[in-house]
């Protein structure tokens, strides 16, 4: 059974896209906070930590993708956008945890989110999402 992270921040340039993504992820039981800009997302993550950020590649606001991803420090960032393999490679080289091409299916997004590391509730260290990679606390 797939389990998305329990707390997510969505950076989505398009308000209707943010609402639909927020509704989709909230059905899985996640606390989902949507913002329209990278600056707002950084403030939101500082205000209240999250398990992952879903970043619309069109919401960079003129900043470079590596710069934006570094800004989230140790929070995994999943980049979402059009552009195929070239954009996916760019996102991964920039330090993204993963890339999902828009438009995407719910199953595809939950699969990507299920793979990213989680913060261990025992020791607060980022552990692998797969059982074999989890730290034994």
Buried (B, 14 or more C-beta within 10 A) or exposed (E): EEEBBBBBBBBBBEEEBBEEBBEBBEEBEBBBBBBBBBBBBBEBBEEEEBBBBBBBBBBBEEBEBBEBBEBBEEBBBBBBBEBEEEBBEBBEEBBBBBBBBEEBEEEEBBBBBBBBBBBBEEEEEBBEBEEEEEEEE
